[in-house]
Each structure stands twice: as C-alpha cells, then as structure tokens.
Amino acid sequence: MFPLNTEIFPTTAAELERLLNESLHHLFFLARQPVELREKTYPHLDSLSISLDGAGLRQRPPAIPSLNTKPMPALTVDSFRAGGSGMSVGPAAIDFLLDARALQLHQATDRQGHIVLLLQNAAEGHVHISAALSDLEALIAEVVKSEAGKHGVNVDNVRLSLRSRSPRSLAAEVLLRAKKLFLSASLRITGQLELDEELNARISGLDCTGEGAMASVACGVLKPHLHTLDGREFSLMSLPLGEVRLRDVRIAVGDKLAITAEFGSIYE
C-alpha cells in the first residue's frame, strides 16, 4: 500500500517517483531518495525499486489509510523490488525484501480523497523478513523495562530463546532478573507465535513464573500487560493482497528469526 498524498493520479513517471519518495519520507528517516523507476510506456513501468537500507521507522508514522472507493487499474510493473537492510524499528534492526514479476497496481482513494496504490496481482514473488535474535532480545527488554519501571521494578539480564515447533510456529522463552529495593528474583516468560497463510502472526500462551515473594510481585506487574497481548493477531504485510495468494509461508530460527513466503496470482 503506497499513499500518494494527492487527489490527482500522477500523469508522468517522474511525478509518480516524486510522490512515492515523499510518501516514504513520511514513514521513515531516510538518507537519500529511495525510489527509482524506469518507464516503458507510462503507466507501464519496466521496473520499480525501493531501497530502504538503513532507514529508521518514525516514532509516530502515519496510520494505514482506510479506503473509501473501489480499486481500479493504475500501473503495470514488469519488475518490482522493495527492501532494506538494517532498517531500524526501535532498538531492533530488520532486514526486509519483497520482489515480484509482472506486478499490477490498482488505485483507490482514502477518506481524505488522496490516492493510494494497492498490490492487485503478480505473476510471482517472494517475501523475506528477518531480525537478529540479539535485536529482538533488546526490543523485548525495552518493552519489559518500560512496563516494570512504572511500578518501581528494575529489570536486567534479559535473555531470549526461540524454538521451532512447526514450519509456521515457534515457542519463545524469556529469562530475566527483576529487582525492587533489596529484593530480586529470576523470572521466566513463555509464549508461542504462529503464522497463518496470509502472514498474520498470533501470540498465545503467554505466562510469567518465578519463585519467591519478589517473583510474585514482578509477575503481578507484568501479567496484565501479557494478558493484553495474549491472543492478539497482527499482520506482517499490512496491505490488501487483491488477487495475490501467499504460499509456502515459513518461519525459521537460527542466529536470526526469518520469515519467508512465496506469492502469485490466485488464478494460477
């Protein structure tokens, strides 16, 4: 999904490139213009590439637009590639790649009347998302420390371990130490993550355990927050897929957590 922040569809490839660059600058901190395209006979593009290497997600990015009109054909792209290495999301660095062949983009308008480009179809494509376990550990530590700190509980020695349960699910364990005044306790937070065929991730089975009075206090602080996350589902794609079908969705654990999927037309 690409918001163009204009009510009039661009009439040239150069104008389209400018609008796409402006839209991405609203989402990310960028050192250079990320969009490069080559036209065949506009609105038919030979290639469209988006490089987000080193980009940083803004703390308050624009909300995903709500569509107000039915999508209609807009662009044909022979070769499409969007990706970034070392993209900053809080303390974590994410690697992302989406490439596709024979892509069709449709246009619709949001509630403000601005044009939004949508993925409608593709002959074939591939998605890859990965992050180092150390970065995920740092991200979890930031969230846990923030929540516990509101209640005067300090957290350190956060350690994350992940274990594959199936091609689309994994078990997670977080070990940490909680301290308040002169008391401390070791805690264990466990849970599961499952992916469906549309790259929706669901968190479940979250629990906090430990021994001693301090563990009860610390888990009592964290459990309400875990309860709000338990059973929550969120999309890793966050865009309508039109006539595109995802397949071969996989999640793998090594030095990195990697999520991959293939996609193509539902009519194949």
C-alpha positions as CSV (number, residue, x, y, z in Angstrom):
1,M,0.0,0.0,0.0
2,F,1.5,3.3,-1.1
3,P,-0.3,6.6,-0.1
4,L,0.5,9.3,-2.7
5,N,-0.9,12.3,-0.7
6,T,-2.5,13.7,-3.8
7,E,-6.1,13.8,-5.2
8,I,-4.9,13.6,-8.8
9,F,-3.2,10.5,-10.2
10,P,0.3,11.4,-11.5
11,T,0.4,11.8,-15.2
12,T,4.2,11.1,-15.7
13,A,6.7,8.6,-14.3
14,A,8.8,11.4,-12.9
15,E,5.8,12.8,-10.9
16,L,5.0,9.3,-9.6
17,E,8.6,8.9,-8.5
18,R,8.4,12.2,-6.6
19,L,5.2,11.4,-4.9
20,L,6.4,7.9,-3.8
21,N,9.6,9.4,-2.4
22,E,7.6,12.0,-0.4
23,S,5.3,9.3,0.9
24,L,8.2,7.1,2.1
25,H,9.9,10.1,3.8
26,H,6.7,10.5,5.9
27,L,7.2,6.9,7.1
28,F,11.0,6.6,7.5
29,F,14.1,8.7,8.3
30,L,16.0,8.4,5.0
31,A,19.5,9.5,4.0
32,R,18.5,9.6,0.3
33,Q,15.7,9.2,-2.1
34,P,14.6,5.6,-2.0
35,V,12.6,5.2,-5.2
36,E,14.0,4.5,-8.7
37,L,11.8,3.6,-11.6
38,R,12.2,3.1,-15.4
39,E,9.2,3.5,-17.6
40,K,8.3,1.5,-20.7
41,T,5.2,3.4,-21.8
42,Y,3.7,5.1,-18.8
43,P,1.7,3.9,-16.9
44,H,3.6,0.7,-17.9
45,L,6.9,0.6,-16.0
46,D,9.8,-1.5,-16.9
47,S,11.0,-1.6,-13.2
48,L,10.2,0.0,-9.8
49,S,12.7,-0.4,-7.0
50,I,12.6,1.0,-3.4
51,S,15.8,0.9,-1.3
52,L,15.3,1.3,2.4
53,D,18.8,0.4,3.6
54,G,19.5,1.9,7.0
55,A,16.0,3.6,7.1
56,G,14.5,4.3,10.5
57,L,10.8,4.0,11.2
58,R,9.5,7.2,12.5
59,Q,8.2,7.1,16.1
60,R,4.7,8.1,15.0
61,P,4.3,7.1,11.4
62,P,1.1,7.9,9.5
63,A,-1.8,5.5,10.1
64,I,-2.6,2.9,7.4
65,P,-5.2,4.7,5.2
66,S,-8.8,3.4,5.2
67,L,-10.1,3.1,1.6
68,N,-13.1,5.0,0.5
69,T,-13.5,3.8,-3.1
70,K,-13.3,0.6,-5.1
71,P,-9.8,-0.1,-6.5
72,M,-9.3,0.3,-10.2
73,P,-6.3,-0.4,-12.6
74,A,-3.4,2.1,-12.3
75,L,0.0,0.7,-13.1
76,T,1.7,-2.3,-14.6
77,V,5.3,-3.1,-13.4
78,D,7.4,-5.7,-15.1
79,S,9.9,-5.9,-12.3
80,F,9.4,-4.8,-8.7
81,R,11.8,-4.8,-5.8
82,A,11.4,-3.2,-2.3
83,G,13.7,-3.9,0.5
84,G,16.0,-2.7,3.2
85,S,19.0,-4.0,5.2
86,G,19.4,-2.8,8.8
87,M,16.1,-1.0,9.0
88,S,15.6,0.5,12.5
89,V,12.5,-0.3,14.4
90,G,13.2,0.9,17.9
91,P,16.3,-0.9,19.1
92,A,15.9,-3.7,16.5
93,A,17.3,-3.8,13.0
94,I,15.1,-5.5,10.5
95,D,16.0,-6.9,7.0
96,F,13.2,-6.9,4.5
97,L,12.9,-7.9,0.9
98,L,9.9,-8.2,-1.5
99,D,10.4,-8.8,-5.1
100,A,7.9,-9.6,-7.8
101,R,7.4,-10.1,-11.5
102,A,4.6,-8.8,-13.7
103,L,3.0,-6.7,-11.0
104,Q,-0.3,-4.9,-11.3
105,L,-1.1,-2.0,-9.0
106,H,-4.6,-0.6,-8.6
107,Q,-5.6,2.8,-7.3
108,A,-8.2,3.8,-4.7
109,T,-8.8,6.9,-2.6
110,D,-8.8,7.2,1.2
111,R,-11.2,9.2,3.3
112,Q,-9.3,12.4,2.6
113,G,-9.7,11.8,-1.1
114,H,-6.0,11.0,-1.5
115,I,-4.9,8.3,-3.9
116,V,-3.5,5.0,-2.6
117,L,-1.7,2.4,-4.7
118,L,-2.5,-1.2,-3.9
119,L,-1.0,-4.5,-4.9
120,Q,-3.6,-6.3,-7.1
121,N,-1.8,-9.1,-8.9
122,A,1.6,-10.6,-9.6
123,A,2.8,-13.5,-11.7
124,E,5.2,-14.5,-8.9
125,G,7.0,-13.0,-6.0
126,H,8.9,-13.6,-2.8
127,V,8.9,-12.0,0.7
128,H,11.7,-12.3,3.3
129,I,11.7,-10.6,6.7
130,S,14.5,-11.3,9.3
131,A,15.9,-9.9,12.5
132,A,18.8,-11.0,14.7
133,L,17.8,-12.7,18.0
134,S,20.0,-10.2,19.8
135,D,18.0,-7.3,18.4
136,L,14.7,-9.0,19.3
137,E,16.1,-9.5,22.8
138,A,16.8,-5.8,23.0
139,L,13.3,-4.9,21.8
140,I,11.7,-7.2,24.4
141,A,14.0,-5.8,27.1
142,E,12.9,-2.3,26.3
143,V,9.2,-3.1,26.5
144,V,9.6,-5.1,29.7
145,K,11.8,-2.5,31.4
146,S,9.3,0.2,30.5
147,E,6.3,-1.6,31.9
148,A,8.0,-2.8,35.0
149,G,9.6,0.6,35.7
150,K,6.2,2.2,36.0
151,H,5.8,0.1,39.2
152,G,9.3,0.7,40.6
153,V,10.6,-2.7,39.4
154,N,14.0,-2.8,37.7
155,V,14.7,-5.4,35.1
156,D,18.1,-6.7,33.7
157,N,19.8,-9.8,32.3
158,V,17.1,-10.3,29.7
159,R,17.7,-13.4,27.6
160,L,15.6,-14.7,24.7
161,S,15.5,-18.2,23.3
162,L,13.3,-19.4,20.4
163,R,12.5,-23.0,19.3
164,S,10.7,-24.1,16.2
165,R,7.5,-26.1,16.8
166,S,6.5,-26.4,13.1
167,P,7.2,-24.7,9.8
168,R,4.9,-21.8,10.9
169,S,5.1,-21.7,14.7
170,L,7.7,-21.3,17.4
171,A,8.0,-21.4,21.2
172,A,9.6,-18.5,23.0
173,E,11.2,-18.2,26.4
174,V,12.4,-15.0,28.1
175,L,14.6,-15.2,31.2
176,L,15.2,-12.1,33.2
177,R,16.0,-10.7,36.6
178,A,13.6,-8.3,38.4
179,K,14.8,-6.1,41.3
180,K,13.0,-3.8,43.7
181,L,14.9,-2.2,46.6
182,F,17.0,-5.0,48.1
183,L,14.9,-7.9,46.7
184,S,15.5,-9.7,43.4
185,A,14.0,-12.7,41.6
186,S,14.6,-14.7,38.4
187,L,11.5,-14.7,36.1
188,R,10.5,-16.9,33.1
189,I,8.1,-15.6,30.5
190,T,6.9,-18.1,27.9
191,G,4.6,-18.0,24.9
192,Q,4.0,-19.1,21.3
193,L,3.9,-17.4,17.9
194,E,2.0,-18.8,15.0
195,L,1.8,-17.6,11.4
196,D,-1.1,-18.2,9.0
197,E,-1.0,-18.4,5.2
198,E,-1.7,-14.6,5.0
199,L,1.3,-13.6,7.1
200,N,-0.8,-12.8,10.1
201,A,1.1,-13.6,13.4
202,R,-0.8,-14.6,16.5
203,I,0.7,-14.6,20.0
204,S,-0.7,-17.0,22.6
205,G,0.0,-18.9,25.8
206,L,1.8,-16.0,27.5
207,D,2.7,-16.7,31.1
208,C,5.1,-15.4,33.8
209,T,6.5,-17.6,36.5
210,G,9.2,-17.4,39.2
211,E,10.0,-18.3,42.8
212,G,9.6,-16.2,45.9
213,A,7.7,-13.1,47.0
214,M,9.6,-10.8,44.7
215,A,8.7,-13.1,41.7
216,S,5.0,-12.8,42.6
217,V,5.3,-9.0,42.7
218,A,7.1,-8.8,39.4
219,C,4.9,-11.2,37.6
220,G,1.9,-9.4,39.0
221,V,3.2,-6.3,37.4
222,L,3.8,-8.0,34.0
223,K,0.9,-10.3,33.7
224,P,-1.7,-7.6,32.9
225,H,0.4,-6.5,30.0
226,L,0.9,-10.1,28.9
227,H,-2.8,-10.6,29.1
228,T,-3.4,-7.7,26.6
229,L,-1.0,-9.4,24.1
230,D,-2.2,-12.9,24.6
231,G,-4.3,-14.0,21.6
232,R,-3.5,-10.8,19.7
233,E,-3.1,-11.1,15.9
234,F,-1.2,-8.6,13.8
235,S,-0.3,-8.5,10.1
236,L,3.3,-8.6,8.9
237,M,2.2,-7.3,5.5
238,S,-0.4,-4.7,6.4
239,L,-1.7,-4.3,2.9
240,P,-4.6,-5.7,0.8
241,L,-3.4,-8.5,-1.5
242,G,-6.0,-8.2,-4.2
243,E,-5.8,-11.3,-6.4
244,V,-2.5,-12.4,-4.9
245,R,-2.2,-15.6,-3.0
246,L,0.6,-16.3,-0.4
247,R,2.0,-19.8,-0.2
248,D,4.9,-21.7,1.4
249,V,4.9,-19.4,4.5
250,R,7.8,-20.4,6.7
251,I,9.3,-19.3,10.0
252,A,12.9,-20.4,10.9
253,V,15.1,-19.8,13.8
254,G,18.9,-19.6,13.8
255,D,21.1,-16.6,14.6
256,K,18.2,-14.7,13.1
257,L,14.4,-15.1,13.1
258,A,13.5,-15.4,9.4
259,I,10.0,-15.4,7.9
260,T,9.6,-16.2,4.2
261,A,6.8,-16.7,1.7
262,E,6.1,-17.0,-2.0
263,F,3.2,-15.5,-3.7
264,G,1.5,-15.3,-7.1
265,S,-1.9,-14.9,-8.8
266,I,-4.9,-16.8,-7.3
267,Y,-5.7,-17.9,-10.9
268,E,-2.5,-19.9,-11.4
